Amino acid sequence: MKNRLLHKNFLVILVVDALLLSAAWYSAWLLRFNFEIPAESMDLLIRGLPLVVVIKIIIFSFFSLYQGMWRYTSIGDLFNIIKSTSVSSVLIVSLILFSHDFAGFSRSIPIIDWFLTIIFISGCRLAIRLYFSPDFMGSSIGANVSRFLTVRRERKDRSKNILIIGAGDCGEMIYREIRDNASLQYNVVGFIDDDPAKIGMKIHGIRVLGTTGELKTIYSKLMVFEAIIAIPSATSAQMRAIVSNCKESGVSFKTVPGMGELIDGKVTVKAIRDVAYCDLLDRETIQVEEERIGGYLENASVLVTGAGGSIGSELCRHICRFRPTRVILYERAESPLYEIEVELKAIFPEVEVIPLLGDICDRNQLSQAFASFQ
């Protein structure tokens, strides 16, 4: 907590919450007195304001409200806000009763203040969450609550403890999929991140436990089964350092694909794979000029030879991202041609996918293909 006090973002959060709590307290009095607060009541309002704000912030800290990242606010965080607000309101009412015996205080004010505090504090955090993730409320609130409670009960039965290395957007997406999918037998026990500002913070109630250099200690304490490296933008040097720390700690590990391998930038648990040699190669990262490529491929007819092979199929996936009119899959092997055709039609239904069985060594077949689709 001491280290967090020195962090400028934490101070901004405290100021924002203090303003919201002050607004809730003042609004409660305004509503109680129909927007005309008597002079004697105004004096009580002003004298009670600092105490109310301080008590609530202390209770909020006790309930770890300042360890979560607002951009990842979840249903669990909202429940936490309700609990902490209720506890602080009970404490405030007890102090008023003890010190003033409610003399001059309307009994409805703490109730109105409790309600407004929940609305203001939750609303602010949800606004930040929606700003960073416009599709957050794509499903109903009831569905979100039901899913949260169901998976929370089932999590106790999951046997494999895992760590997610990378407390960023990718790590949060991986955690959400694990949390929301009851068939995945994993229990995320924590995040690992080398950014000092994130240490001790929480994402959906799961703490950022430490840095990759502390993996050995964390692993032995929590009996971790596996670590998932969720940093698609990591350089080869960063990957080598993380892999080295995992090996020294005795932790088995997997990774998500690099940014160049992701279709539409979406990360899923199915995409998690073993670390490959190419992830560790010391080479410069190539910045792909997506805008120029998109301008060249959009609404075009593209023929890919060897479309069923590992390189050809990957080319097809990336080409389809840029929305060409059609993609012609030219391949001499029937089975891989069928597989890539089915995959592309499922992922990119708006792109016309045409399979062509042929051999590029056959000049007549190739010429006929060009003539048919020019």
C-alpha positions in Angstrom: 0.0 0.0 0.0 2.9 2.3 0.8 4.4 1.9 -2.7 1.0 2.4 -4.3 0.6 5.8 -2.5 3.6 7.1 -4.4 2.2 6.1 -7.8 0.6 9.0 -9.6 -2.2 6.9 -11.0 -3.2 5.8 -7.6 -3.3 9.4 -6.4 -5.6 10.3 -9.3 -7.9 7.4 -8.4 -8.0 8.6 -4.8 -8.9 12.2 -5.9 -11.6 10.9 -8.3 -13.1 8.7 -5.6 -13.0 11.5 -3.0 -14.8 13.8 -5.4 -17.4 11.1 -6.1 -18.0 10.4 -2.4 -18.3 14.1 -1.7 -20.8 14.4 -4.5 -22.8 11.4 -3.2 -22.9 12.8 0.4 -23.9 16.3 -0.8 -26.5 14.9 -3.2 -28.1 12.8 -0.4 -28.7 16.0 1.7 -30.0 17.9 -1.4 -32.5 15.1 -2.2 -33.6 14.8 1.5 -34.4 18.6 1.7 -35.8 19.0 -1.8 -32.7 21.0 -2.9 -33.1 23.6 -0.1 -30.8 22.6 2.7 -31.4 24.6 5.9 -28.4 26.6 7.4 -28.1 24.3 10.5 -28.2 21.2 8.3 -25.6 22.7 5.9 -23.2 23.0 8.9 -23.7 19.3 9.8 -23.2 18.4 6.1 -19.9 20.3 5.9 -18.5 19.0 9.2 -19.4 15.4 8.5 -18.0 15.4 4.9 -14.3 14.9 5.6 -15.1 12.1 8.1 -17.4 10.3 5.7 -14.9 10.5 2.8 -12.0 9.2 4.9 -14.0 6.3 6.4 -15.2 5.2 3.0 -11.8 5.4 1.4 -10.3 3.4 4.3 -13.0 0.7 4.0 -12.6 0.7 0.2 -8.9 0.0 0.7 -9.6 -2.8 3.1 -11.8 -4.4 0.4 -9.0 -4.0 -2.2 -11.0 -1.6 -4.4 -7.7 0.3 -5.2 -5.9 -2.8 -6.3 -8.1 -3.5 -9.3 -7.5 -2.1 -12.8 -10.6 -0.1 -13.8 -10.4 -1.0 -17.4 -11.0 -4.6 -16.4 -13.9 -3.9 -14.0 -16.0 -7.1 -13.6 -19.2 -8.2 -11.9 -17.0 -9.4 -9.0 -15.7 -5.8 -8.6 -19.3 -4.4 -8.5 -20.2 -6.9 -5.7 -17.1 -5.7 -3.9 -18.2 -2.1 -4.2 -21.7 -3.0 -2.7 -20.1 -4.8 0.2 -17.6 -2.1 1.0 -20.2 0.7 0.7 -22.5 -1.2 3.0 -19.8 -1.7 5.7 -18.8 1.9 5.5 -22.4 3.1 5.8 -23.0 0.9 8.8 -19.9 2.4 10.4 -20.9 6.0 9.6 -24.4 5.4 11.0 -22.8 3.9 14.2 -20.6 7.0 14.6 -23.5 9.4 14.1 -25.6 7.5 16.6 -22.8 7.4 19.2 -21.8 11.1 18.8 -25.1 12.9 18.0 -27.8 10.4 18.7 -29.1 11.4 15.2 -29.8 15.0 16.5 -30.1 17.1 13.4 -29.5 14.2 11.1 -32.3 12.7 9.0 -32.3 8.9 9.2 -32.9 8.8 5.4 -29.7 10.5 4.6 -27.3 7.5 5.2 -29.7 5.3 3.0 -29.7 7.8 0.2 -25.9 8.3 0.5 -25.4 4.5 0.4 -27.4 4.2 -2.8 -25.7 7.2 -4.5 -22.2 6.0 -3.5 -22.8 2.6 -5.2 -24.2 4.4 -8.3 -21.4 7.0 -8.5 -18.4 4.6 -7.8 -19.7 1.7 -9.9 -20.7 4.1 -12.7 -17.3 5.7 -12.9 -15.5 2.3 -13.1 -18.0 0.9 -15.6 -17.6 4.0 -17.8 -13.8 3.4 -17.9 -14.5 -0.3 -18.6 -16.8 0.6 -21.5 -14.4 3.1 -22.9 -11.7 0.5 -23.2 -14.1 -2.4 -24.2 -17.1 -1.2 -26.1 -18.6 -4.8 -26.4 -18.4 -5.3 -22.6 -22.2 -5.1 -22.3 -22.9 -7.1 -25.4 -24.5 -9.7 -23.3 -27.1 -9.0 -20.6 -26.2 -8.1 -17.1 -28.2 -11.1 -15.9 -26.1 -13.4 -18.1 -22.9 -11.9 -16.8 -24.0 -12.3 -13.2 -25.1 -15.9 -13.7 -21.9 -16.8 -15.5 -19.8 -15.2 -12.8 -21.6 -17.1 -10.0 -21.6 -20.4 -11.8 -18.0 -20.4 -12.8 -17.0 -19.2 -9.3 -18.6 -22.3 -7.8 -17.0 -24.6 -10.3 -13.6 -23.1 -10.0 -13.0 -24.9 -6.6 -13.1 -28.2 -8.4 -10.5 -27.3 -11.0 -7.2 -29.1 -10.3 -4.6 -27.3 -12.4 -3.2 -24.0 -11.0 -1.8 -21.8 -13.7 -0.1 -18.4 -13.9 -0.6 -15.9 -16.7 2.6 -14.0 -17.6 1.6 -10.6 -18.9 -1.0 -8.4 -17.1 -2.1 -6.6 -20.2 -5.0 -6.9 -22.7 -3.9 -10.3 -23.9 -3.5 -11.7 -20.4 -6.9 -10.4 -19.4 -8.6 -11.9 -22.5 -7.0 -15.3 -21.8 -8.2 -15.1 -18.1 -11.7 -14.2 -19.2 -12.0 -17.2 -21.5 -10.7 -19.5 -18.8 -13.1 -18.0 -16.3 -16.1 -18.1 -18.5 -15.5 -21.6 -20.0 -16.4 -24.3 -17.4 -14.9 -27.0 -19.6 -11.4 -25.6 -19.1 -9.9 -27.3 -16.1 -7.7 -24.5 -15.1 -7.6 -22.2 -12.0 -5.7 -18.9 -12.6 -3.9 -18.2 -9.3 -2.2 -15.0 -10.4 -0.6 -12.8 -13.0 3.1 -12.1 -13.5 4.3 -8.8 -15.0 7.6 -7.0 -15.0 5.9 -3.5 -14.8 6.5 -2.4 -11.2 3.3 -0.2 -11.4 1.2 -3.3 -11.8 2.6 -5.4 -8.9 -0.1 -5.8 -6.3 -2.9 -4.7 -8.6 -5.8 -7.0 -9.4 -7.5 -8.0 -12.7 -11.0 -9.4 -12.1 -10.0 -10.0 -8.5 -6.8 -11.9 -9.4 -3.6 -10.3 -8.1 -0.5 -9.5 -10.0 1.9 -11.4 -7.8 5.3 -10.3 -8.9 7.9 -10.2 -11.7 9.3 -13.0 -13.9 12.4 -13.0 -11.7 10.2 -14.1 -8.7 8.7 -17.1 -10.5 10.6 -19.7 -8.5 9.3 -18.4 -5.2 5.8 -17.9 -6.5 5.8 -21.4 -8.1 6.9 -23.2 -4.9 4.2 -21.3 -2.8 1.2 -21.9 -5.1 2.1 -25.3 -6.6 1.7 -24.0 -10.2 1.0 -26.5 -12.9 1.8 -24.3 -15.9 2.5 -20.7 -17.0 1.0 -19.1 -20.1 3.1 -16.4 -21.6 0.4 -13.9 -22.8 2.6 -11.2 -24.4 2.1 -11.3 -28.2 4.2 -8.2 -28.6 7.3 -9.6 -26.8 10.6 -9.4 -28.6 12.8 -12.4 -29.0 15.1 -11.1 -26.2 12.1 -10.7 -23.8 10.9 -14.2 -24.7 14.3 -15.8 -24.1 14.5 -14.1 -20.6 11.0 -15.3 -19.7 11.6 -18.8 -20.9 14.9 -18.9 -19.0 13.1 -17.8 -15.8 10.4 -20.5 -16.3 13.0 -23.2 -16.9 15.0 -22.2 -13.8 11.8 -22.2 -11.7 10.8 -25.6 -13.0 7.5 -24.3 -14.5 6.2 -25.8 -17.7 5.1 -23.0 -20.1 3.2 -22.2 -23.2 2.7 -19.0 -25.2 0.1 -17.2 -27.3 0.9 -16.5 -31.0 2.8 -13.3 -31.9 0.9 -10.3 -33.2 1.7 -11.3 -36.8 0.0 -14.7 -36.3 -3.3 -13.5 -34.8 -6.3 -13.4 -37.0 -8.2 -10.0 -36.4 -6.1 -9.5 -33.3 -8.2 -12.1 -31.3 -6.5 -14.3 -28.7 -8.2 -17.5 -27.6 -7.2 -20.4 -25.4 -7.2 -22.6 -28.5 -4.4 -20.5 -29.9 -2.1 -21.3 -27.0 0.9 -23.4 -28.1 4.3 -24.5 -27.1 7.1 -22.0 -27.4 8.8 -22.5 -30.8 12.4 -21.9 -31.8 11.3 -19.0 -34.0 9.9 -17.2 -30.9 13.5 -17.1 -29.5 15.4 -16.1 -32.7 17.3 -12.9 -32.4 15.9 -11.0 -35.4 14.4 -7.6 -35.9 10.7 -7.2 -35.7 9.1 -6.4 -39.1 6.5 -3.7 -39.0 3.9 -4.7 -41.6 2.4 -1.8 -43.5 -1.2 -3.0 -43.1 -2.8 0.1 -44.7 -0.9 -0.3 -47.9 -1.5 -4.0 -48.0 -5.2 -3.5 -47.4 -5.4 -0.9 -50.2 -3.8 -3.4 -52.5 -5.9 -6.5 -51.6 -9.3 -5.0 -50.8 -12.0 -6.0 -53.4 -9.3 -7.8 -55.4 -9.3 -11.4 -56.8 -6.3 -13.2 -55.3 -4.9 -16.6 -56.3 -2.7 -18.4 -53.8 -0.6 -21.4 -55.1 0.2 -24.1 -52.6 -2.8 -22.9 -50.6 -3.0 -26.2 -48.6 0.6 -26.0 -47.3 1.7 -24.5 -44.0 2.9 -21.3 -45.6 0.2 -21.1 -48.2 -2.7 -21.6 -45.8 -1.3 -19.0 -43.4 -1.0 -16.6 -46.4 -4.7 -17.3 -47.2 -5.8 -16.5 -43.6 -4.0 -13.1 -43.6 -5.1 -12.2 -47.1 -8.8 -12.8 -46.1 -8.4 -10.3 -43.3 -8.1 -7.5 -45.9 -11.5 -8.4 -47.4 -10.7 -9.3 -51.1 -13.6 -10.1 -53.4 -12.5 -13.6 -53.8 -9.6 -15.9 -52.9 -8.7 -18.8 -55.3 -7.0 -21.7 -53.5 -4.7 -23.5 -56.0 -3.5 -26.8 -54.5 -2.6 -30.2 -55.9 -3.4 -32.2 -52.7 -7.2 -32.6 -52.2 -7.4 -33.1 -48.4 -5.5 -30.0 -47.3 -7.3 -28.0 -50.0 -10.6 -29.1 -48.6 -9.5 -28.3 -45.0 -8.3 -24.7 -45.7 -11.5 -24.1 -47.8 -13.8 -25.1 -44.9 -11.8 -23.0 -42.4 -11.7 -19.8 -44.5 -15.5 -20.1 -45.3 -16.2 -20.4 -41.6 -14.0 -17.5 -40.5 -14.6 -15.1 -43.4 -18.1 -15.8 -44.8 -18.1 -12.4 -46.6 -15.1 -13.5 -48.8 -15.8 -15.8 -51.8 -13.4 -18.8 -51.4 -12.9 -20.9 -54.6 -10.9 -24.2 -54.4 -9.0 -25.3 -57.5 -7.3 -28.6 -57.7 -4.3 -28.3 -59.9 -0.5 -28.4 -60.2 1.6 -25.3 -60.9 3.9 -27.4 -63.0 1.0 -27.9 -65.4 1.2 -24.8 -67.6 -2.2 -25.4 -69.2 -4.0 -25.8 -65.9 -2.5 -22.6 -64.5 -3.2 -20.6 -67.7 -6.8 -21.8 -67.5 -7.1 -20.7 -63.9 -5.8 -17.2 -64.7 -8.1 -16.9 -67.7 -11.2 -17.9 -65.6 -10.7 -15.4 -62.8 -9.0 -12.4 -64.4 
